[in-house]
Amino acid sequence: MTNVYELDGRRLSDKDAAHAYLQEVLPFPDYYGQNLDALYDVLTEGSEDTLLWILHAEAVHPAIAAVLEDAMEENPFLTVIYEDSDEEEAYEA
């Protein structure tokens, strides 16, 4: 079974505020460090199939997007799908 999480890319546009949002929505440990290195670590440590469906992908901060991409390359259990607000169909990065 795949864990699916729908994320609002507009809430990922500010790098600092994005960490609080991600910790609120995703099952991150209490010790999550709320920085890009900690984000990479928790995303690459997962061993369950996980899908992050990001709506309004055009709003995601480039540094957050880069960490998501790097984590997806490292962790075979992680899939990130982006959907821009002006697109009808989603695309997988």
C-alpha positions as CSV (number, residue, x, y, z in Angstrom):
1,M,0.0,0.0,0.0
2,T,1.3,3.4,-0.9
3,N,1.1,6.4,1.5
4,V,-0.2,9.3,-0.5
5,Y,0.1,12.9,0.7
6,E,-1.3,15.9,-1.1
7,L,0.7,19.0,-0.6
8,D,0.0,22.6,-1.6
9,G,3.0,24.0,-3.4
10,R,2.0,27.5,-2.3
11,R,2.8,26.5,1.2
12,L,6.2,25.4,0.1
13,S,7.2,28.8,-1.5
14,D,8.9,30.2,1.6
15,K,11.8,27.9,2.5
16,D,11.5,28.5,6.3
17,A,7.7,28.2,6.6
18,A,7.7,25.1,4.4
19,H,9.4,23.0,7.1
20,A,6.6,23.6,9.6
21,Y,4.0,22.8,6.9
22,L,5.8,19.6,5.9
23,Q,6.1,18.5,9.5
24,E,2.4,19.2,10.0
25,V,1.3,17.2,6.9
26,L,3.9,14.4,6.7
27,P,4.7,11.8,9.4
28,F,8.1,13.4,10.3
29,P,9.7,12.5,13.6
30,D,9.5,15.0,16.5
31,Y,13.3,15.6,16.2
32,Y,13.0,16.9,12.6
33,G,15.5,19.7,12.3
34,Q,13.4,21.9,10.0
35,N,16.2,22.6,7.5
36,L,17.1,21.3,4.0
37,D,19.5,18.7,5.3
38,A,17.0,17.3,7.7
39,L,14.3,17.2,5.0
40,Y,16.6,15.2,2.8
41,D,17.4,12.8,5.6
42,V,13.8,12.1,6.5
43,L,12.8,11.6,2.9
44,T,15.6,9.2,2.1
45,E,15.2,7.2,5.3
46,G,11.6,6.1,4.5
47,S,11.1,2.4,3.6
48,E,7.4,2.5,2.8
49,D,6.0,3.4,-0.7
50,T,5.3,7.1,-0.4
51,L,3.8,9.5,-3.0
52,L,4.0,13.2,-2.6
53,W,1.4,14.9,-4.9
54,I,2.3,18.5,-5.1
55,L,-0.4,20.9,-6.4
56,H,0.5,24.4,-7.5
57,A,4.0,23.1,-8.2
58,E,5.1,26.3,-9.8
59,A,5.1,28.0,-6.4
60,V,7.5,25.5,-4.7
61,H,10.8,27.2,-3.6
62,P,13.6,26.0,-5.9
63,A,15.7,24.7,-2.9
64,I,12.8,22.6,-1.6
65,A,12.2,21.3,-5.1
66,A,15.9,20.3,-5.4
67,V,15.8,18.4,-2.2
68,L,12.6,16.6,-3.2
69,E,14.3,15.6,-6.5
70,D,17.5,14.5,-4.8
71,A,15.6,12.5,-2.2
72,M,13.5,10.8,-4.9
73,E,16.7,9.8,-6.8
74,E,18.1,8.3,-3.6
75,N,15.0,6.6,-2.2
76,P,13.2,4.1,-4.4
77,F,10.2,4.2,-2.1
78,L,9.6,7.9,-2.7
79,T,7.7,9.3,-5.7
80,V,7.0,13.0,-6.2
81,I,4.4,14.1,-8.7
82,Y,4.0,17.8,-9.6
83,E,0.9,19.5,-10.9
84,D,0.9,23.1,-11.9
85,S,-2.2,25.1,-11.4
86,D,-2.6,25.9,-15.1
87,E,-2.1,22.2,-16.2
88,E,-4.9,19.7,-16.4
89,E,-2.6,16.7,-16.1
90,A,0.1,16.0,-13.6
91,Y,3.6,15.1,-14.5
92,E,6.2,13.0,-12.6
93,A,9.6,14.5,-12.2
